[in-house]
Amino acid sequence: MPGGHPTSTVSGMSQQPTLSGAGLILRAVVPADGAALIAILRTPEVARWWGDDVDDDTWPVDDDPDTVKFAIEVDGRVAGLVQYSEELDPMYRHAGIDIFLDPKLQGRGLGREAVRTLARYLFSERRHHRIVIDPAAQNHRAISTYAAVGFRTVGVLREYERNPDGTGWHDGVLMELLVSELT
Ligand SMILES: CC(C)(COP(=O)(O)OP(=O)(O)OC[C@H]1O[C@@H](n2cnc3c(N)ncnc32)[C@H](O)[C@@H]1OP(=O)(O)O)[C@@H](O)C(=O)NCCC(=O)NCCS
């Protein structure tokens, strides 16, 4: 597999591993991460793309049992969130990823490294062969980040996602990464 195997250790009760990338680790989110992650989520640079309508008491730990969430840690501090969900029907088995990073830390290659680190895990340990990601068509930074890891744009998803302010819909793009394409 390109990019080698992730360094991973299984943490605590959750059996969710801690994954090591260059300059960061990905570890299971815990309730104590909530305040830091909500502060990042509510920066304009992140909320513009993610929306920020979350329950302050439960997010990010308890809101969606079908999503596995990792805190991105840089220099021992919470720097963002990366998450995956899985389609486990054997005929269509694949995983999907989403991410946000503290605006103060964007543009240094950390987003790319977090996606790469999670993709390696999903390929090598979760045995997926295909990962998808669906940024807004106007989110050029996210599209560049995913392309740098090997994702290819395969189509436009018309009026795919509601605008974070609820006013209407915007296009998304479907990007795919196959196991042989990870850089
Ligand atoms: C998307 C995100 C995770 C990327 O993380 P990051 O650490 O900033 O990304 P990187 O530094 O690894 O790479 C950024 C790439 O985008 C490029 N880029 C930056 N601004 C850009 C723009 N306006 N248009 C096109 N490319 C742009 C950079 O040049 C870089 O590519 P390069 O190294 O090939 O030149 C981060 O910016 C983020 O959290 N954004 C807000 C939330 C969000 O949009 N999440 C994704 C939802 S799908």
The ligand as a MOL file (V3000), in Angstrom:
LIG
                    3D

  0  0  0     0  0            999 V3000
M  V30 BEGIN CTAB
M  V30 COUNTS 48 50 0 0 0
M  V30 BEGIN ATOM
M  V30 1 C -9.8630 21.8340 4.4760 0
M  V30 2 C -8.7980 21.8150 5.5780 0
M  V30 3 C -9.0170 20.6330 6.4850 0
M  V30 4 C -7.4200 21.7040 4.9230 0
M  V30 5 O -6.4410 21.7050 5.9210 0
M  V30 6 P -5.0880 22.5480 5.7180 0
M  V30 7 O -4.1470 22.1440 6.7820 0
M  V30 8 O -5.4620 23.9760 5.6040 0
M  V30 9 O -4.6280 21.9760 4.3080 0
M  V30 10 P -3.1290 21.7670 3.7590 0
M  V30 11 O -2.2370 22.8210 4.3170 0
M  V30 12 O -2.7730 20.3440 3.9760 0
M  V30 13 O -3.3500 21.9640 2.2050 0
M  V30 14 C -4.0450 23.0860 1.7300 0
M  V30 15 C -3.9320 23.0910 0.2250 0
M  V30 16 O -4.9480 23.9260 -0.2840 0
M  V30 17 C -4.3460 24.9150 -1.0930 0
M  V30 18 N -5.1950 26.0940 -0.9900 0
M  V30 19 C -5.2940 26.9590 0.0130 0
M  V30 20 N -6.2200 27.8880 -0.2790 0
M  V30 21 C -6.7200 27.5740 -1.4950 0
M  V30 22 C -7.7110 28.1350 -2.3380 0
M  V30 23 N -8.4020 29.2190 -1.9730 0
M  V30 24 N -7.9470 27.5480 -3.5370 0
M  V30 25 C -7.2980 26.4440 -3.9240 0
M  V30 26 N -6.3340 25.8590 -3.1520 0
M  V30 27 C -6.0630 26.4270 -1.9510 0
M  V30 28 C -2.9700 25.1070 -0.5260 0
M  V30 29 O -2.1240 25.7140 -1.4760 0
M  V30 30 C -2.6070 23.6670 -0.2400 0
M  V30 31 O -2.2570 22.9340 -1.3970 0
M  V30 32 P -0.7200 22.8270 -1.8850 0
M  V30 33 O 0.0950 22.4660 -0.7040 0
M  V30 34 O -0.7730 21.7880 -2.9610 0
M  V30 35 O -0.3570 24.1770 -2.4010 0
M  V30 36 C -8.8290 23.1140 6.4210 0
M  V30 37 O -8.4880 24.2070 5.6030 0
M  V30 38 C -10.1690 23.3670 7.0820 0
M  V30 39 O -10.3970 22.8910 8.1750 0
M  V30 40 N -11.0320 24.1690 6.4550 0
M  V30 41 C -12.3160 24.5700 7.0540 0
M  V30 42 C -13.2890 23.4170 7.1940 0
M  V30 43 C -13.4590 22.6730 5.9090 0
M  V30 44 O -13.5700 23.2560 4.8500 0
M  V30 45 N -13.4860 21.3380 6.0350 0
M  V30 46 C -13.6470 20.4670 4.8930 0
M  V30 47 C -15.0820 20.1700 4.6280 0
M  V30 48 S -15.2460 19.0270 3.2470 0
M  V30 END ATOM
M  V30 BEGIN BOND
M  V30 1 1 1 2
M  V30 2 1 2 3
M  V30 3 1 2 4
M  V30 4 1 2 36
M  V30 5 1 4 5
M  V30 6 1 5 6
M  V30 7 2 6 7
M  V30 8 1 6 8
M  V30 9 1 6 9
M  V30 10 1 9 10
M  V30 11 2 10 11
M  V30 12 1 10 12
M  V30 13 1 10 13
M  V30 14 1 13 14
M  V30 15 1 14 15
M  V30 16 1 15 16
M  V30 17 1 15 30
M  V30 18 1 16 17
M  V30 19 1 17 18
M  V30 20 1 17 28
M  V30 21 1 18 19
M  V30 22 1 18 27
M  V30 23 2 19 20
M  V30 24 1 20 21
M  V30 25 1 21 22
M  V30 26 2 21 27
M  V30 27 1 22 23
M  V30 28 2 22 24
M  V30 29 1 24 25
M  V30 30 2 25 26
M  V30 31 1 26 27
M  V30 32 1 28 29
M  V30 33 1 28 30
M  V30 34 1 30 31
M  V30 35 1 31 32
M  V30 36 2 32 33
M  V30 37 1 32 34
M  V30 38 1 32 35
M  V30 39 1 36 37
M  V30 40 1 36 38
M  V30 41 2 38 39
M  V30 42 1 38 40
M  V30 43 1 40 41
M  V30 44 1 41 42
M  V30 45 1 42 43
M  V30 46 2 43 44
M  V30 47 1 43 45
M  V30 48 1 45 46
M  V30 49 1 46 47
M  V30 50 1 47 48
M  V30 END BOND
M  V30 END CTAB
M  END
